[in-house]
Amino acid sequence: MPEGLASAHIYRRLHPQGALNYLGDAQALKDMLPILCATLENDVSAVTVLLAQGERLAGAHRLHSLKGFVPVFCHEDLGAELAAVERLCRSTDAPGIDAAFAHLAPKLLVLAKEAAHYLAHPG
């Protein structure tokens, strides 16, 4: 395991080894994790508000942006769930979007917390 890569067994959502494999080096991972944390915290909150206001397409746009890079850092099941919720959100008449996002949002916030933990506890 490369130096500075925290043990993956403590993370339910973050997949540091997968991200490292994708990005190619530990410094790139450390540089990108703060962006991941900030984006997740901002976008989860924004999508929550947008959906509450009935703005599903605007919510889908935010989720689409997340879908573009979040899977680099998480386990495959979370990336797949994110993609499914984004597709559901694009279909303005699809039932269940609020429940689907309510199920996804806490997982995304756990990913942000785990990324922050990884940064604070290397090794």
Residue pairs with C-beta under 8 A, 6 or more apart in sequence:
1 7
1 17
2 20
2 26
3 26
3 123
4 26
4 30
4 122
4 123
5 16
5 17
5 20
5 26
5 122
5 123
6 16
6 117
6 118
6 121
6 122
6 123
8 14
8 15
8 16
8 17
10 117
11 114
11 117
11 118
12 75
12 110
12 114
13 74
13 75
13 78
13 107
13 108
13 110
13 111
13 114
14 73
14 74
14 111
14 114
14 115
14 118
15 73
15 74
15 75
16 29
16 73
16 118
18 72
18 73
18 75
19 29
19 32
19 72
19 73
20 26
20 29
22 72
23 29
23 32
23 72
30 119
30 122
32 73
33 73
33 115
33 116
33 118
33 119
34 119
36 69
36 70
36 73
36 111
36 112
36 115
37 112
37 115
37 116
39 66
39 69
40 66
40 70
40 108
40 109
40 111
40 112
40 115
41 109
41 112
43 62
43 63
43 65
43 66
44 105
44 108
44 109
44 112
46 62
47 59
47 62
47 63
47 101
47 105
48 101
48 105
50 56
50 58
50 59
50 62
51 59
51 89
51 97
51 98
51 101
56 89
56 90
56 92
56 97
57 89
57 90
57 92
59 89
59 97
59 101
60 86
60 89
60 90
63 82
63 85
63 86
63 89
64 86
66 82
66 86
66 108
67 79
67 82
67 83
67 86
70 78
70 79
70 82
70 108
70 111
71 78
71 79
71 82
71 83
73 111
73 115
74 111
78 107
78 108
78 111
81 103
81 104
81 107
82 104
82 108
84 100
85 97
85 100
85 101
85 104
88 94
88 96
88 97
88 100
89 97
89 101
